[in-house]
Amino acid sequence: MTSTTSTHPILVRTIRGVLQEGSMQVGRFEAAVLLAHVIGKRREYLIAHDDEELSDESVLRFQMLVSLRLAGTPVPYLTGRQEFFGRNFFVDDAVLIPRPDTEVLVEQTLVVAPAAPKVLDLGTGSGCIAVTLALEMPGSTVVATDASEKALVVARKNAEALEAAVEFRSGSWWEAVGDETFDIIVSNPPYIREDDEHLKALGCEPITALTSPENGLADLKAIVAGAMAHLNPNGWLLLEHGYDQGEAVREALLEAGFAAVHTKRDYGDNERVTSGRRPN
């Protein structure tokens, strides 16, 4: 029987038996996400259509994705999408996979932002922060920068797909904005120590977007050092950082002259986003 005519029930014979191999396991949820991707449906579709059939070609594609997942490739890189703030964003291995904790950065920005603000997102990556802010704040002006041209390709693709008005610029930190000033500056910069043991689990993601010298603080400090000159009076700087870096970031902001410095915890109760306001 050829691959164009041979068929298989969706869940019972397809997912069962391929969920575990060696020491790495693909759970049923991830397997369902991969299978839904193969057939071009939402995961919930599989639950309601358990008796539908798949061609041999679809089964082979699914098994290939499972093999890649077993080898360590994250599911979002296999499906090319990741949800962030209720929207689907395209991702590939040129950018970090958006995390739920980064939504805290967006939420805190929405709390302090004035009406129709001018916003700068430094190191935009997939564009998830810049695009989300542009869509959540009608009338805002959003500029997003990144030193990686490959990342900017992904970010522009997301802005276009979600119909968000974002201006993208190439450059490392302050290079792309000259002496321009903003009402809000946000960033989720590299902040992991270069010797951090957790990097082993992040091997598929771009290392330059993950690690920073000086115990992970170098890029955070570089942003803080230049932020005051790029903020309008009463403008806010909001930074995502590591769970154990809150105190260091607060000290850097206070030393730079920021007021109202405070830290917001993430959904795991870890210090995650620290912000400060430029005085009048």
N, C-alpha and C positions, 0 to 999 in steps of 0.2 A: 504494500500500500504506500503511495507517495505522500510527501509532506503536505501536498495541497488537499488531500482527501482524508488523511488520518486525523482523528480528533480525540480529545480527552476532556473529561469533566474538569471544570476550572479548579476547584480547591482540593477535592479528595485525592486525586492522583497526581496533581501537579505540585502542590506545596508539601504534602506529606512525604517524608523520606529524603528530603533535600535540605532539611533545616539544620543539620549538624554534621560537621566534618572536622576531625582532629580536635584541636583545643579551642577553636573559634566557632561560635554558634550564630546562626542567623535565626532570629526569633520569628514567630508566626506573623507578628505585626509587620516587621520589615519585609518579610517574604510577600505579604499581601500588598504592600506598597509597591514593590518591584513588579509583581504580576499585574497590578492595575496599570502601571506605567506601560508595560508591554502591550496590553490590549487597548490602551488609550481611554481608560475609564477611571472614575474615582474609586477609592478603596471600598467605600460603602456599597458600590455596585456588586462586588464579589459576594457579599453577604446575602443579597437579595436574589442573586442569580447563580447559586451554587451548582445548578444542574446544567449550565451552559457548557459548551465544548470549545476546546482550543485546537488549532492546527498544530502539526508537528513543528512548524516553523516558530510559532509562538512559544511552544514548550522549550525549544532549543535556545531561543533568545532569553527566556526566563532563567534557564539553567546557567547560561553564560553570566548573567548579572549576579546570580547567587554565588557563582565561583569567584567573581571579582569582589563581592562583598566579603566572602570568606578570606580573601587575600588581604583584606583591610581597607578597601576603597569605601568611603562613606556613602551612604544611600543618596544624599543630595547630589553628589557628583555623578552617580549612576543614572538618576532620573533627570538631572539638570534643573532641579527646582527645590526651593526651600521656602516655607511660609514664614513671614515676618510681619507682625502687627496686622494680621488678618489678610495679608496679600501674598501672592506667590511671586517669588523672585527667581530669575534665572541665575544659576551659579555654575562655575566650572573651576578647575584647579588653579586658575589665575587669581582667585579671590578666596577669602575666608568664608566659611559657611555661616550665615547669620545665626546667632544664638538668641534664645529667649531673654537672657539677662541683658542683652543690648537694648531690648525694648524699654528697660528702665531708663536708659539714657534719653530715649524719645519722650517717654512720659514726663520726665523732669523738665525737659526742654519746653514741652507744651504748658507746663505749670508757670514757668517764669517768662515766657515769651510775650512781648507786647503785641498789639495788633499790627498785622502786616509787616513783620520784621524782615530785616536783611540778615540772612543766615549764611554762615560758612561751615562746611563740613570738611575737616582736614583728614586726608587718608580715607577716602570714601569707599574703596574696595568695590563691593557689589553695588554700591549706591543705595543700599537699603535704608540707611538713616536719612540721607538727603532726599530721596524720593518720598519717603514716608512723611517727612516734615513738610515738603512742598504740598503734598496732598491733604495733610491734616490742618494746614494753616493757609487757607485761601487768601490770596493777595500778597503772600510772602515772596521775597526774592531769595533764591537759594543758589549758592555757588558751592561746588564740590571739587576737591583737588585730589590728585594721587600721583605718586612718582612712577607708578607702573602703567605703561600704555595699555597693556593687556587687561588690567583691571578697569581702566577707563572704557574700554570696548564693552565690557560686561555691564558697567554702570549705565552707559548710554543706552544699551539695549533694554535695560529695565525701565529707564525713564520713558523711553519711547513706548514700550509695551503698556505701561501703566498711565501714560498720558500725563506725565509730571513735568512741569517746567523747571528744569535744573540746568544751570550753566556749568559745564565741566571744564576743568583746566588741568594741565600737566605741570607737576612740580612737587618738590619735597617740602612739606610743611609751609613755611611762609613765602617760598620762592614764587609762587604763582599769583600772589595777591598784591605785590608792590606795597604801597602805603595805604591801601584801601582799608576802610573800617566797616564794622558790622555791629548789629545789635546782639547777635547770638553767635558764638563759636562753639562747635561741638567736635569731639573727636573720640574715636575708639582706636588708639594707636597701638603699635606693638608694645607689650608690657610684660612678657614672660621672660624670666631669666634664661640666659643662653645655656645653662647647665640644668635646667628644670627637668626632672624625671618625667613629667607629664607630656613632654614633647614627643615621646615615643608613640603615644596614641594619636598624634596629630601629624604623622609623617606625610600624609597626602596633601596637606594644606601648605601654602607658600610660606616658607620659613621667615622671609623678610617681613611678612605681615604679622608674625607672631612674637619674635624675640627682639630684645633691646639690651644694650650694654648697661653697666652700672646697676646690676641686680634688677633689670627690667625697667629702670626709671629714666634712662637717658632721653627717650623720645618724649615722655611726659614732661620732663623738665624743660626740653627745648620748646615745647608748645607753650608752657607757662611763661617762659622767659620772653617770648615775643607777643604774647596775647594782649597785654595792656595797650600796646601801641596800635593794635588793630581793632580795639573795641570802642564803640561810642560810649559816652557817659551813661552810667547805669546799665551798660551791656553785660551779658553773662557769658562766662566760660564754663562748659560742662565737659568732664572727662570721664571716660570709662577706664577702670584700672583693675589690677589684681586684687584678690580677696584680702591680701595682707599688705596692701600699699596705701590704704586710706590715710593713715597718719602722715606718711611721707608726702603725699600729694597735698594734704591740707596745709602742712608746713610750707611747702613750696608756694602755694597760693597766698598765704599770709605774708610771707617774706616778699612777694612780688607786689604787695599792696592791695590785694583783693579784700573786699568786705563780704559779710554774710556767707562765709565759707562753711559749707556743711556737706555731709556725705549721706547718700541714700543706699540702703541695703537692697540686694537683689532678692529673687524669689526663694533662694536657698538661705536667706538671712546672712549673706556675706556682704561686707562693704564693697560697693561696686561702682558708684558714680559720685564724684565729688565736683562741686560747683562753687563758683565765686563771682561776685559782682564788682565791676569797676565803679569806684565812687564817682560822684559828680566832679 
